[in-house]
Amino acid sequence: MNMHFEGSSNVILLFDFWSVHGPAGMVLSVFVVLLLTVFYELLKVWKINIGKQTQSPVTRPAAPVSFSTDQACFAPVMGCQGGSSTLASSPSEISLAPTESTSGTAGTTSTAKSWLLHCLKTTIHILQVTLGYMLMLCVMSYNIWIFLGVIVGSVLGYFLAFPLLNHI
């Protein structure tokens, strides 16, 4: 096997039955490899989107509230005139309140959904790794046309897929 790139239209890709002989077969093979690479890039974006969905939103503590001990100002305010004591460093009642429901069915549904998403991410990961290795082996055929198909497919897949990240 040659260890340098060739521009030949005769190559065997991945399996014995994927034997390319002639320009028409090479064009079809480059197109298939290009589509597989675009699909690989789409899988990467899909996996990232699912990862974003599984992350829980970050809860931020309530803004610090100042309390005044002045007779004229009894309500929590941000800066009451003449106030001498503030409780800005102590937690407020809002930040101590539970943020998630404690009912049994909500927890079970959430757990089932998280396991389902985890299984989906695992399946996508398996597909992504398998497809990545297959594309690597296609490049290792040292055929310049297949190599260019992988590169153009990667560029096209990135161009089409990654704008979707900003919309989801």
Long-range contacts (C-beta under 8 A, 24 or more apart in sequence): 1-142, 2-142, 3-142, 4-142, 5-142, 5-143, 5-144, 5-147, 6-142, 6-143, 6-144, 7-143, 7-144, 7-145, 8-143, 9-145, 11-141, 11-143, 11-146, 12-141, 13-138, 13-141, 13-146, 14-134, 14-137, 14-138, 26-145, 29-145, 29-146, 29-149, 30-145, 30-146, 30-148, 30-149, 31-149, 33-135, 33-138, 33-146, 33-149, 33-150, 33-153, 34-149, 34-150, 34-152, 34-153, 34-156, 35-153, 36-131, 36-134, 36-135, 36-153, 37-135, 37-149, 37-150, 37-152, 37-153, 37-154, 37-156, 37-157, 38-153, 38-156, 38-157, 38-160, 38-161, 39-131, 39-157, 40-128, 40-131, 40-132, 40-135, 40-153, 40-154, 40-157, 41-153, 41-154, 41-156, 41-157, 41-158, 41-160, 41-161, 41-162, 42-157, 42-160, 42-161, 43-124, 43-127, 43-128, 43-131, 44-128, 44-161, 45-161, 45-162, 45-164, 45-165, 46-124, 47-121, 47-124, 47-125, 47-128, 48-165, 49-164, 49-165, 49-168, 50-117, 50-120, 50-121, 50-124, 51-121, 52-168, 53-117, 54-114, 54-117, 54-118, 54-121, 59-99, 61-91, 61-95, 62-92, 62-94, 62-95, 64-88, 64-89, 64-92, 65-92
